Amino acid sequence: MIESTEQKIVDHAISSRRSIRAFRPDPVAREDIEAILDVASRAPSGSNTQPWKVYVLTGASREKLSAEILLAHNDPELITQHEEEYAYYPRQWKSPYIERRRKIGWDLYGLLGLTRDNKAGMHAQHGRNYAFFDAPVGMIFTIDRIMEQGSWLDYGMFLQNIMIAARGRGLDTCPQAAFTPFHRIIREVLKLPDNEMVVCGMSLGFADESKIENSLQTERDPVSQFAEFRD
């Protein structure tokens, strides 16, 4: 099979996507953000419902949201008052999912020199989510509460499109479900209407390749492990 130039470009954009956890402060041009969102909006959605809504935060807006969430995250009493509106992870874990989750967690903490007994260090690292890992652009995604499971599938394709379009422009991202427990703070700071539910957040910017956490390489099962071909 001969690879075309187009195939190589698309495959590289997909395979080079990583969840970046340390960004450089270099600004991202608004026209680039708008172009990324514009091309991402070509994601398919049932009956063209386009269930996505995006809040793009930079400068003071990003800093305010980060500060408010970190205030709760770092307060032992306040943090107990926040919980997610929807279950991102399974209520009960089983193999192989739990092993995969544990591996990526300890691989990351290992790179950062965080041991199992360093609870404060792990808490601080998790809190980096709420500073958007120092990315100059933070995004919060919401969906109308009337939308059902099919629209959430559509939403995933939209999010993936953003991440791939960003790679095509030399930018990096980190999708972040970590924001969902703090939906009440997000709602207050961003003045969200009652009908909107927080789906997730995302950091956007230029990866700081000098940071050890960005050397993390996650594993993927081979096709033979998750696909069945039936003639």
N, C-alpha and C positions, 0 to 999 in steps of 0.2 A: 504494500500500500504506500503510495507516494503522498507525503504530507504537503498540503498547499500552504501558502503564506498565511492565508486567512485562518486556517486550522491551527497553525502554530501560534498565531497571535492570541486567538481565543483560548486555546489550551493553556498558554502561559499565564494569561490573566487569571484563569481559574486556579491553576495549580500553585501559583505564587501567592495566592491569598492566604494570609495568616492573621490570627488575632494578635494584634500588636498591643503591648502593655507598657510602652514608653515612647513618647513622641517628642520630636523637636518642636520648638516654639514657632517655627516659620509659619507665617500666615498662609491661608488657602484663599485664593481669589474667589469672590462671590460668583463670578461668571462660571468658574469651574464647578462650584457646588450646584449651581442651577443647571448646568449641563449634565452633571451626574444624575440629578433627580429627574431631569427631563427624559433621559434615555432609560432610566430605571422604570419610569412610568409605563413603558411598553410591556411590562410584565403582564402575563395573562391573568384575567380575573373572570369569574363566572358571570356571564351576561354583561361583561364590561362594567361591573359595579365599582371597580377601583376603590377598595375599602381603606386606603391608606391616608393618613394625615401626618405631616412632619413638622416639628418645631425645630428650627435650626438656630443654635445658640452660639454666639461668639462674644468675646469681650466681657463686659459687665454682666450681661444676662447669663452667660455660662458660669461666671464666677459666683453669682448670687445663688444659683441653683445648687452648685457644688457646696457652697458654705452652709446652706440650710440643711442639706442631706447629711453632710459630715457632722454637723452639730448633733443630729439624732444618732447617727452611727456610732459616735464616740461617747455617748452618754448611756451608761448601763440601764438607766430607768427609761429613758426616751425610746431606746431601740426596741424595747419590748412592746411598745404601743403600735408598732408597724408590722404589717404582714401583707403578703401578696394577695391580689384579687383573684388570680387564677393560678392553678398548679402548673408550673413550668416543668418540674421534674415529677417522676412517678411517686406516689405515696408510699409504695413498697418497692424496694430495690431487689433485683435478682441478677444473677450472672447472665450475660457477660457485661451488663451495663455498669454495675457497681465497680467492677475491676477497672474498667476503662476510666470511670470518673476518678477513682482513687489514684490511678497511675498519672493522669495529667496533673492532678493537684500536687502530688509529691514530686513529680518531675519539675514543676515550676518552683515549688518551695526549695527543692534541692539546689537548683541553679542560684537561688537567692540566699542560700546558706541558712534557711529557716528549718529548724528541727521541730519534731512533733510537740515538744514541750514549750516551744516559743509561741504561746498563744497571742501575746501582744504583737509580735512581729507578723503573724498571719493575719491578725485583725487589721493592722496598719496596711498590709499589702492589699487586703480586700477593699479597704477604704480608698485605695487608689482608683478604683472604678468610678467613684463619685467625683473625682477631679478629672474625669475623662482621660486618665493617664497622661495628663498635661497636654493633650491634643488641643489645638487652637479652635477646633470645631466640635461641638457636641450636638447630637440630635436625639430628640425624644419622639417616639412614634406612638400614635394612638389609633384606636379603631372605634367606630360607633358600636354601642352596646347591643344594638339590634342584630348585628351581623353574627352569623353562626360559624360552625367549624370550617366549612368550605372556604369562607372568606379569610380565615386564619392561614389556610394553605396558600391562598393567593398572596397573602401578606409576606409569607416566607420567600416567595419568588421575587417579590419587589425588593426585599431586604438584600437578597443575594445579588440582584442586579446592581444595587448601589455599590456593594463591595467589589464586584467585578469591574464596573465602570470606573471606580476609583483606581483600581490597579492599572487600568488602561491609561490613566493619567499620571502614573507614578506615585499615587497616594496609597495610604494604608488605612485600615479600619480595625475596629474591635466591636463586634455586636455584644450588647450587655443586658442580659436579663436581670442583672444585679440591681437595676433601678426599680424593678417592679414592687418590692416591698414598701418603697417610699412614695407610692402613688399619691397619697394625700398631700405630701409636701410638694410634689411636682404639680399637682392640681392647683394648689394655692399660689405657688410662685408664678406659674405660667398662665393662671386664670383660665384653666380648662373648663369648657362647658360640661354639665353633668352627664351628658350622653356619651362622652368620650372616655374610653378605658386605656390606660397606659399599656402598651405592648412590650416595649423594651427601649433601651437607649443604644447609642452607637457613637464611638469616637472616630474622628476623621482627621487625618493630617499626614505628616511625613515621619516615618519610623526613625527612631534614634537607634541606629545599629550599634552604637557603642555600649548599649545597655544589655547586660547578660540575659535578662528575661526574654529579649527578642530573639535569642538563639534557640528557643524552645521549638522543637519539631514534633508535631503530633503524628501518631501512627494511623494508618488506615488498613483495614482488612483487604485482602485481594478480592477481585471480582468473584473468584470461585467460591468465596465464603458467603457472599450475600445474594448471588444471582443464580437462578436455575434456568437453563436453556432447554426448552421442550419442543421437539420437532413433531 
